[in-house]
Amino acid sequence: MSDSKAPKQSTRRGFLAGGGALALAGWLGGAPGIARAAAGRAKTAPAKDQEPFYGPHQGGILTPQQQNSYFAAFDLADTAKREDVIALLKAWTDAAGRLTRGQPARALSSQAHQAPLDSGEAVGLATARLTLTFGFGPGLFSKNGVDRYGLAARRPEALVDLPKFNGDQLVPEKSGGDLSIQACADDPQVAFHAVRQLAALADGVAAVRWAQTGFASGAPGGGTPRNLMGFKDGTNNPSPKDPALMSQFVWVGDEGGWMKGGSYLVARRIRIALEHWDKTELGFQQEVVGRYKDSGAPLGQQHEFEPLKLDAVDKDGNPVIPDTAHSRVASPQENDGARILRRAYSYNDGANFTAERWPPWRQGIEYDAGLFFLAYQRDPRTGFIRINKKLAAMDMMNQYITHVASAVFACPPGARPGGHIGETLFAGL
């Protein structure tokens, strides 16, 4: 269909293909005062409040975890062409570079005759260490057996469809996606604003499939965040400050081809039966986790970051850390050395009807809350899949949790100035 026959709401595709976001103009039409305020925000945002967007790796992976997350998965339109996808990625890249510097997603102007092109809710707010991390789902490469964009042969071997794990109760409408964006910031409004602007740029090319908010509050002065079970979450992570560990477990190497320098993201929405958990005595809670609730130290030890002593036994010869304790079953020692970088957030989506799948099989209105599990790794086959197969079969925590949504994305290497996210994927095509 020619541009002259296209409906007004789909003209953005032609606009994107005609030059990407660098040519975008018009912001908060008819409100020059707000436009000036946004420009002032960009000029005065302190460097310590900003995280770099451009670089060899995407931000939001090794970045010290921010307090809030807004994650969105997108489906590409059936009518989208490869050139539309490339133009969208160019527009997203330029907008993300601007947003992470405290600027509006698009160039400023005050056109009274057009709708505002930025929603404006971040005007006057700090940049809040905003990061934007982009991912490519299996549907970008082929969908329902169709190679939509000539990319099927370039799907990485490591971008596998996750198997069905024991106990999964996945909701299809809250799972999967062709593209993903994770915005992380120390202000929830800044994170949402960023995704909202990027979604607007995708109009006519891609639409939001599902979204999930999250929060993570560390201890005063820093420290491991606690999840809604009240336990520290992420203690056993490989240190992001250790380049050798990151190269071994997080960043894709030469085997990944165009994905070298990227990482694979597994996202799982895990609902926790908080009402059931809150009635569980402290001693059993600690046996379930394998750690003390107050300090985060492994059972039988004093400090949070002491290594697990899985061979320790009590006076009766029983393991100090039970055989089915979460920390034991998830440990590298029990999974052939496998490690992943957890970057999870808690979520609270109100309350709704649920039926618990373990005794006492309570049914009724319960919190729709839990853990939005996010983990980056070099290869899901030797990372999350290996670990979660054992967790799904043996973890004592399963009597309190249910995996209700799932997705996997290839997060490409970072963008270079003047380039765009996914440039290595499309190079030479």
C-alpha positions in Angstrom: 0.0 0.0 0.0 1.4 3.4 -0.9 1.9 6.1 1.7 -0.8 8.2 0.1 -3.4 5.5 0.9 -2.2 4.7 4.4 -4.4 5.7 7.3 -3.1 8.5 9.4 -2.4 6.3 12.4 0.1 4.3 10.4 2.1 7.1 8.9 4.8 6.9 11.6 6.3 3.8 9.8 7.1 5.8 6.7 8.5 8.6 8.9 10.8 6.2 10.8 12.0 4.7 7.6 12.7 8.1 6.2 15.4 8.9 8.7 14.8 7.6 12.2 14.4 9.5 15.4 17.1 12.1 14.5 14.6 13.8 12.3 11.8 13.7 14.9 10.5 17.1 15.9 7.6 18.5 18.0 7.3 18.0 21.7 4.5 19.2 24.1 3.0 21.3 21.3 1.6 24.7 22.5 3.5 24.4 25.8 6.8 26.2 25.4 7.2 26.7 29.1 7.2 23.0 29.7 9.5 22.5 26.7 12.0 24.9 28.3 11.7 23.1 31.6 12.6 19.8 29.9 15.6 21.4 28.2 16.7 22.8 31.5 16.4 19.4 33.1 18.8 17.9 30.5 21.3 20.7 31.0 21.4 20.4 34.8 21.2 16.7 35.3 24.3 15.8 37.4 26.7 13.2 35.9 26.3 11.0 39.0 22.6 10.8 38.2 23.2 9.4 34.7 24.2 6.0 33.4 25.9 5.7 30.0 23.8 4.3 27.2 26.4 3.8 24.5 29.2 1.2 25.0 30.3 -2.3 24.2 27.6 -3.8 26.5 24.1 -2.6 27.2 23.4 -0.8 30.4 21.0 -2.2 33.0 22.9 -5.6 33.1 25.9 -4.9 35.3 24.7 -1.5 36.4 24.2 -1.3 40.2 20.6 -2.2 40.6 18.1 0.7 40.6 15.1 0.8 42.8 12.4 0.5 40.1 11.8 -1.3 36.9 9.3 -1.1 34.1 9.5 -4.0 31.7 7.5 -4.3 28.4 7.4 -7.0 25.8 6.3 -6.1 22.3 4.8 -7.9 19.3 5.7 -6.8 15.9 2.8 -6.0 13.5 1.9 -8.5 10.9 2.4 -5.8 8.3 5.9 -4.7 9.5 8.8 -5.2 7.1 12.4 -5.6 7.8 13.2 -2.0 7.0 10.5 -1.0 9.4 12.1 -3.0 12.2 15.5 -1.5 11.4 14.1 2.0 11.4 12.4 1.4 14.7 15.6 0.1 16.3 17.4 3.3 15.1 14.6 5.5 16.5 14.7 3.6 19.8 18.5 3.9 20.0 18.5 7.6 19.5 15.6 8.2 21.9 17.2 5.9 24.6 20.4 7.9 24.3 18.5 11.1 24.9 16.3 9.8 27.7 19.3 8.4 29.7 20.9 11.9 29.5 17.8 13.5 31.0 16.5 14.8 27.7 13.0 14.2 26.1 12.8 11.3 23.7 12.4 13.6 20.7 13.7 17.0 19.7 11.9 20.0 21.3 9.4 22.4 19.6 6.2 24.0 20.5 3.7 23.3 17.7 0.2 24.3 19.0 -1.5 22.6 16.0 -0.3 19.0 16.9 -0.7 16.6 19.7 2.2 16.5 22.2 4.8 14.1 21.1 6.1 13.6 24.7 3.7 12.8 27.6 5.6 15.2 29.9 5.4 13.4 33.2 9.2 13.3 33.6 9.6 17.1 33.3 11.4 18.4 36.3 12.4 15.0 37.5 16.0 13.8 37.9 17.4 11.3 35.4 17.4 8.8 38.3 20.2 6.6 36.8 17.8 5.5 34.0 19.0 2.6 31.9 17.2 1.0 28.9 18.0 -2.6 27.9 16.6 -4.0 24.7 16.0 -7.7 23.8 15.1 -9.8 20.8 12.6 -12.6 21.3 12.4 -15.8 19.1 9.5 -14.2 17.2 11.8 -11.7 15.6 13.6 -14.6 13.8 10.5 -16.6 12.8 6.9 -16.9 14.0 4.5 -19.7 13.3 7.1 -21.2 11.0 7.4 -18.0 8.9 10.7 -16.2 8.4 9.2 -12.7 8.4 12.4 -10.6 8.1 14.9 -13.0 6.5 16.5 -13.5 10.0 15.7 -17.2 10.7 19.2 -18.4 9.8 20.6 -15.8 12.2 18.7 -17.0 15.3 21.4 -17.8 17.9 21.5 -21.4 19.0 21.4 -20.3 22.6 18.0 -18.5 22.0 16.0 -21.6 22.7 12.4 -21.9 23.7 12.3 -22.6 27.4 10.9 -26.0 28.3 7.8 -26.5 30.4 9.0 -27.0 34.0 7.3 -28.9 36.7 4.7 -26.7 38.3 4.5 -24.1 35.6 1.1 -22.4 35.2 2.0 -19.9 32.5 -0.4 -17.4 31.2 0.3 -17.1 27.4 -0.9 -13.5 27.3 1.7 -12.5 29.9 4.5 -14.5 28.3 6.8 -14.3 25.2 7.3 -11.3 22.9 9.2 -10.3 19.8 11.0 -7.4 21.4 11.6 -6.3 24.9 12.5 -3.1 26.8 13.5 -2.9 30.4 13.7 0.5 31.9 15.3 0.7 35.4 15.6 3.9 37.4 15.5 5.1 41.0 12.2 6.9 40.2 9.3 4.7 39.0 7.8 7.6 37.0 11.1 8.1 35.1 11.1 4.4 34.2 7.5 4.3 33.0 7.9 7.5 31.1 10.8 6.1 29.1 8.9 3.0 28.0 5.8 5.0 27.3 7.8 7.2 24.9 9.5 4.3 23.2 6.1 2.5 22.8 4.8 5.6 21.1 7.7 5.6 18.7 6.7 2.0 17.7 3.2 3.0 16.7 2.3 1.0 13.6 5.3 -1.3 13.8 5.1 -2.9 17.2 2.7 -2.9 20.1 2.9 -3.8 23.8 2.1 -7.4 24.5 2.5 -7.3 28.2 4.2 -5.2 30.9 5.4 -5.6 34.4 6.4 -3.1 37.1 8.9 -4.0 39.8 10.6 -2.5 42.9 13.8 -3.4 44.9 14.7 -1.5 48.1 18.2 -2.2 49.3 19.3 -1.8 52.9 20.2 1.7 54.1 23.6 2.6 52.8 23.5 -0.2 50.3 23.2 -4.0 50.6 21.3 -6.9 49.1 17.6 -6.2 48.5 15.0 -8.3 50.3 12.2 -10.0 48.4 8.6 -10.2 49.7 9.4 -13.3 51.6 11.7 -11.1 53.7 14.9 -12.8 52.7 17.9 -11.2 50.9 17.7 -11.9 47.2 20.8 -12.2 45.0 23.4 -12.9 47.7 25.1 -15.7 45.6 25.3 -13.7 42.4 28.7 -13.7 40.6 30.2 -10.3 41.3 29.5 -7.7 38.4 32.9 -6.2 39.5 34.8 -9.3 38.4 35.4 -9.1 34.6 36.5 -12.7 34.5 33.3 -14.0 36.0 31.2 -11.8 33.7 33.1 -13.1 30.7 32.5 -16.6 31.8 28.9 -16.5 32.9 27.2 -13.3 31.5 28.7 -12.0 28.2 28.4 -14.0 25.0 31.8 -14.8 23.5 33.0 -15.6 20.0 30.6 -18.5 19.8 27.7 -16.1 19.6 28.7 -14.4 16.3 26.6 -11.2 16.1 25.6 -11.6 19.7 29.2 -11.3 21.0 29.2 -8.9 23.9 25.5 -9.4 24.5 23.7 -11.5 27.0 20.6 -13.7 27.2 17.7 -12.6 29.5 15.2 -15.0 31.1 12.2 -13.3 32.6 9.8 -15.2 34.9 6.9 -13.8 36.9 6.7 -15.8 40.1 3.6 -15.4 42.3 4.2 -16.0 46.0 1.5 -17.3 48.3 2.3 -14.7 50.9 -0.7 -15.5 53.1 0.6 -19.1 53.4 4.2 -18.0 53.9 3.3 -15.5 56.6 1.8 -18.3 58.7 5.0 -20.4 58.4 7.2 -20.5 61.5 10.5 -18.7 61.2 12.6 -21.9 61.7 10.9 -23.6 58.7 11.2 -20.5 56.6 14.9 -20.5 57.1 15.1 -24.2 56.3 13.2 -23.6 53.0 15.7 -20.9 52.0 18.8 -22.3 53.6 19.8 -19.0 55.1 19.0 -16.9 58.2 16.3 -14.4 57.7 18.0 -11.5 59.6 21.6 -11.7 58.3 21.3 -13.7 55.1 24.1 -15.9 56.3 24.0 -19.6 55.3 22.6 -21.8 58.0 25.3 -22.6 60.5 27.4 -19.6 59.6 27.7 -15.9 60.6 27.9 -13.7 57.6 25.9 -13.2 54.4 28.6 -13.8 51.9 30.3 -16.8 53.4 30.3 -19.7 51.0 27.7 -22.4 51.5 29.1 -25.4 53.5 26.9 -28.1 51.9 28.8 -30.9 53.6 28.1 -29.5 57.2 26.0 -31.8 59.4 24.4 -31.3 62.8 25.0 -33.4 65.9 22.5 -36.0 64.6 24.3 -36.3 61.2 21.6 -34.3 59.3 22.6 -31.6 56.7 22.7 -28.2 58.3 21.4 -26.8 55.0 18.6 -29.3 54.1 18.9 -31.2 50.9 15.8 -29.4 49.4 16.7 -25.9 50.6 16.5 -23.3 47.9 20.0 -22.0 48.3 21.5 -25.6 48.1 19.4 -26.7 45.1 20.3 -23.5 43.2 24.0 -23.5 44.1 26.8 -23.9 41.5 27.9 -27.0 43.5 24.7 -28.7 42.7 24.5 -27.6 39.1 27.8 -28.4 37.5 29.1 -25.0 38.3 26.3 -23.1 36.5 25.8 -19.5 37.5 23.5 -16.7 36.3 23.3 -13.0 37.2 20.1 -12.4 38.9 18.6 -8.9 38.7 15.1 -9.5 40.1 12.5 -7.1 41.3 9.5 -7.7 43.6 6.1 -6.9 42.2 2.7 -6.1 43.7 -0.3 -6.1 41.4 -3.0 -5.8 44.0 -5.2 -8.8 44.8 -7.3 -11.3 43.0 -8.8 -14.8 43.2 -6.4 -17.7 43.4 -6.3 -21.3 44.3 -3.1 -22.5 46.0 -1.6 -25.6 44.6 -0.2 -27.0 47.9 -1.8 -27.8 51.2 -3.8 -26.2 52.7 -5.1 -25.5 49.1 -6.7 -22.2 50.2 -8.9 -20.5 47.6 -10.0 -16.9 47.7 -8.8 -13.4 47.2 -5.0 -13.2 47.8 -2.2 -10.8 47.0 -1.1 -10.9 43.4 2.4 -10.3 44.4 5.8 -12.0 44.2 9.1 -11.9 42.3 9.7 -10.7 38.8 12.7 -12.8 38.2 15.2 -11.5 35.7 18.5 -13.3 35.0 21.3 -12.6 32.5 23.6 -15.3 31.3 25.9 -16.4 28.5 23.7 -19.3 27.5 20.3 -20.2 28.9 20.9 -23.9 28.2 23.8 -24.1 30.6 22.5 -21.4 32.9 18.8 -20.9 33.8 17.5 -24.1 32.2 20.0 -26.3 33.9 19.4 -24.7 37.3 15.6 -24.4 37.1 15.1 -28.0 36.1 16.5 -29.0 39.4 14.7 -26.3 41.3 11.3 -27.3 39.7 11.9 -30.9 40.8 13.4 -30.5 44.3 13.1 -27.0 45.7 11.2 -26.9 49.0 10.1 -23.4 48.1 7.8 -24.7 45.4 5.1 -25.1 48.0 4.9 -21.3 48.2 5.6 -20.1 44.6 4.1 -20.6 41.1 5.7 -19.5 37.9 2.9 -17.8 36.0 4.7 -16.0 33.1 7.9 -16.6 31.1 10.0 -15.1 28.3 13.5 -15.3 26.9 15.3 -12.6 24.9 18.7 -12.2 23.2 20.0 -8.8 24.4 22.5 -7.8 21.8 25.8 -5.9 22.5 25.6 -2.2 23.2 25.3 0.4 20.5 28.1 2.7 19.3 27.5 6.4 18.9 26.0 6.8 15.4 25.0 3.1 15.3 21.9 1.4 16.7 20.9 -1.5 18.9 20.9 -4.8 16.8 23.3 -3.3 14.2 25.4 -6.5 14.3 22.3 -8.6 13.6 21.4 -6.8 10.4 24.9 -6.1 9.2 25.4 -7.4 5.6 21.7 -8.2 5.0 
